[in-house]
Amino acid sequence: MKRLYARLVLWLIGPALEDIERRMVERVEREAVMRADGDMALRSRFDSIYWRITTDRDQGAIGPSFVQARKRSDA
């Protein structure tokens, strides 16, 4: 009798449980996509900053000569 009652309850609440599961899966997937987008944006920002720093360094804009040129222009 307990088995029959358990099956009846599961049959009655089964669709609601499936709906909850579907919503939770959608939420987790949405959060994962948002996190991945944020990580990619952060990586892109880091790459652009790194590229600017290395480009400036290679062109001699960063380093002792840059500081000396800055002091000369301020004087």
C-alpha positions in Angstrom: 0.0 0.0 0.0 2.9 2.4 0.8 4.3 1.8 -2.6 1.0 2.6 -4.3 0.7 5.8 -2.2 4.3 6.8 -3.1 3.7 6.2 -6.8 0.5 8.2 -6.6 2.2 11.1 -4.9 5.1 11.0 -7.4 2.6 10.9 -10.3 0.8 13.9 -8.9 3.9 16.1 -8.1 6.1 14.7 -11.0 5.3 17.5 -13.4 6.0 20.1 -10.8 9.3 18.5 -10.0 10.3 18.4 -13.6 9.4 22.0 -14.0 11.6 22.9 -11.0 14.4 20.8 -12.4 14.1 22.6 -15.8 14.1 26.0 -14.2 17.2 25.2 -12.1 19.1 23.8 -15.1 18.2 27.0 -17.0 19.4 29.2 -14.1 22.7 27.3 -13.8 23.3 27.5 -17.5 22.5 31.2 -17.6 24.8 31.9 -14.7 27.6 29.9 -16.4 27.2 31.9 -19.6 27.3 35.1 -17.6 30.4 34.0 -15.8 32.1 33.0 -19.0 31.2 36.3 -20.6 32.6 38.1 -17.7 35.8 36.1 -17.8 36.2 36.7 -21.5 35.6 40.5 -21.0 38.2 40.5 -18.2 40.7 38.6 -20.4 40.1 41.0 -23.3 40.7 43.9 -21.0 43.9 42.4 -19.6 45.1 41.6 -23.1 44.5 45.2 -24.3 46.3 46.7 -21.2 49.2 44.3 -21.6 49.4 45.1 -25.3 49.5 48.8 -24.6 52.2 48.4 -21.9 54.4 46.2 -24.0 54.0 48.4 -27.0 54.9 51.5 -25.0 57.9 49.7 -23.5 59.1 48.6 -26.9 58.8 52.1 -28.3 60.8 53.5 -25.3 57.8 55.3 -23.8 58.2 53.5 -20.5 61.4 53.4 -18.5 64.1 55.8 -17.4 64.1 57.7 -20.7 60.3 58.3 -20.4 60.7 59.6 -16.9 63.6 61.9 -17.9 61.6 63.2 -20.9 58.7 63.9 -18.6 60.8 65.9 -16.2 62.3 67.9 -19.1 58.8 68.7 -20.4 57.6 69.8 -17.0 60.5 72.2 -16.5 
